[in-house]
């Protein structure tokens, strides 16, 4: 992984609240929770950047970690393209 453009080095003080924004056009079951769990695991030194690189390259983790619990995670917005129409909206 190229960490030269990483914003993590800009964090200099500890805090108890973080905001992670994920944008996409579709998600798998628990996908965002696992992404957040992986970020927390790296931040708490339970996973290394090399573990993350291995997972991204191979599609699986060589170490286990816990996905983030659902409390605290919030779906803020759903946006549809103009070409999507729903029959039940009048």
N, C-alpha and C positions, 0 to 999 in steps of 0.2 A: 504494500500500500504506500502510496505517496502521501506522506503526512506534512509535506512542506507548506501546503495551503490550509492546514488544519486550524480551525478557530479555537480548539480546545486549549491551546497554549495561551490564549488571551484571557482565560479565566484565572484570576489571581486570588480571589477570596472565596471561602466556602459559603455556600448558601443551602437552604433546605428546600427551595423551590426552583424548578427548572421548567422551561417551556420548550417542548420539542414539537415542531410543526412538520406533519407528513402530508404530502399532496400526491394524489395519484388518480388514475381512472378506474382502478379496481384493486381489491385487496383480498388476500386469502384469510381464512379463519385464523384469528389470533396473530396475524402477521405483524401488525403495529405493536402489539404487546411484546412479541419476541424481539422486534427491533429495539424497543425501549429497554427491555431486559438485557440485551447484548450491550447497549451503550452504558447502562448502569454497571454491568459486570466488568467492562473495560475500565470505567471510572473508579471502581473499587478494587482493581487489580486482580480480579478473579479470572479474567480473560486478558490476553495480550493482543496487541495489534496483529501479531503473527497468527494468532488463533482466528482472528476475524478475516485475515487475508486467506487463510486455508479454507475457511467456511465459504467465502465468496468464490474462490477458485474451484472448489470441489462439491459444493452444494450440501455439505454436511459439516457439523462441528466435531472436532476431535476431543472436545471437553463439553461437559454439560453445564447449563446455567438455567436459571428459573426465568420464565417469562414474567413480565410486569403484571401485578394484580390489576383488576379492572378499575378499582377506585382511584380517582384522580385523573383518569383518562377521559377526555371529553370530545365527542364529535361536535365540532363547531359549525360546520357549513357543508352543504351538499349543493353542487352547481351542475346543472344539466346544459348541454349544448342546445342551441335553438332548433336543431333538426329533430330533437326528441320530443314527441308529443304523447300525452297520456289521454286515453279515451274518456277517463272519468273526470277530467278537468274541463269545465265549460267556460 
